[in-house]
């Protein structure tokens, strides 16, 4: 029994190390000076410095070939704007539709639900190439509006399918009882249906925020540096040769912190949402 | 696609009496914005199909013209296309296979609730929340030849000068590793939810009867868990076959064309060689594969959902 216990403990430790060490080390690197990073052998003991973060926030990067201005804070702002507005738009478009799909069995509804779901699984580049041509000709290229619109490809199917499952669980009798009291359909929807499906809406909103935040390819193709989010901004950092590694690490930490913090506080909702409602009864 | 053509209009007496028209139009009104979005996606999709049948290179706009299946025929005759197919398949089989094995193993480790396993299952969510592109860049920093911590670790194991993603021999290994770091937790979370939802009786009965552990695992637990494993595997397969973020931000498809999978190759064709026709044809082939896979997945997923709803 004790052998089994030890083996289990060892296995759990290895699992924990594999999945957490990279995060831990990149955070450490972001507090290191260039000399500490290049030291061989690497050591977790060093004089922590906020230098990398200060350089990023001020936008003045000191490199070995002189000072370089970057606007990483703009990328951070872009990520926030794009993700937040995409989620809001998806909720406005998706929640009523999810309700319709759950309550009324109509042919068009099923077809729509499946079309949107199947595009969730289609290669994004397939629609991005024609969209690039369209956007360039109608002036939506490189705009927040255009990107938020395309981000619906990620967020809308999530909202539709997760929220639909929750609406299906809300008993229709409660709604009817409220309506027999003389309330209008609209009032029933806002006072009964939506509050009852709130956990689902929260899970869908959270998950779509995170997926929108983590998206890379949409803005890589449909925007230039003015509207690009942190994922694409960080990529420019990594491929630029002159930038110090500590600053790259700090940029990566900046880009993952918001989703990690969100996830830690809301993990119960996430587990439900992640399985697209598959497991939920 | 849906088999339930049963129009059970949910006889709403209240709705019908007050608004005969509104009652019937309501579902359509509510879903109108979503419908418009659907149409909005179908238009570029149709254009992509059209592009794939055209000779369309941005560098030579005057040569643009309809050529039927010319792009497809030249693709199928081209060795680089078959390389793309092989790279994508290898990546998919390796990531999905390894992640399923590892994910199931970890789920079994975390099955029994305790403080440690609860903390660890929350911690496992973290890699999943990191953008795959960013995860790739993190690993790129840590596998840097000069100062990367992982380069240092493998040098301790005797592999000096291990080149990770910059050598053709180890490039695939490196990106598969990143994929595993990001997505194994996804499989673990799904399977853990499945495991914790299993009925207890068969396991208790097996314990009472003194049935050996391997029998319990292969004959009782695995069959009951199979729908979850299938759903998780198919879901990951759909993502893996069209991987872009991890590979592109690690090596842009290199070194050479060792990591040129479908989407990275299509991106390269479209944005380096400005050959929109060819890129679209590659993407159409990929779309066909994902379309078949996604239909299998959706059927599977709906069945699982029904079962979960029915309360086993």
Interface residues (C-beta under 8 A of the other chain):
Chain A: X8 X11 X12 X15 X16 X18 X19 X20 X22 X23 X25 X26 X29 X37 X38 X39 X40 X41 X42 X92 X93 X94 X96 X97 X99 X100 X101 X103 X104 X105 X106 X107 X108 X109 X110 X111 X112 X114 X115 X116 X117 X118 X119 X121 X122 X123 X124 X125 X126 X127 X129 X130 X131 X133 X134 X149 X152 X153 X156 X160 X165 X172 X176 X179 X180 X185 X210 X213 X214 X215 X216 X217 X230 X231 X234 X235 X238 X245 X248 X249 X252 X255 X256 X259 X260 X262 X263 X264 X267 X270 X271 X274 X275 X276 X277 X278 X279 X280 X281
Chain B: X1 X2 X4 X5 X6 X7 X8 X9 X10 X12 X14 X15 X26 X27 X28 X30 X31 X33 X34 X35 X37 X38 X40 X41 X42 X43 X44 X45 X47 X48 X51 X105 X106 X109 X116 X117 X120 X122 X123 X124 X125 X126 X127 X128 X129 X130 X131 X132 X133 X134 X135 X137 X138 X139 X140 X141 X142 X144 X146 X147 X149 X152 X181 X184 X185 X186 X189 X190 X193 X194 X197 X228 X231 X238 X242 X244 X245 X248 X249 X262 X263 X266 X267 X270 X276 X279 X280 X283 X284 X286 X287 X290 X291 X293 X294 X295 X297 X298 X301 X304 X305 X308 X309 X311
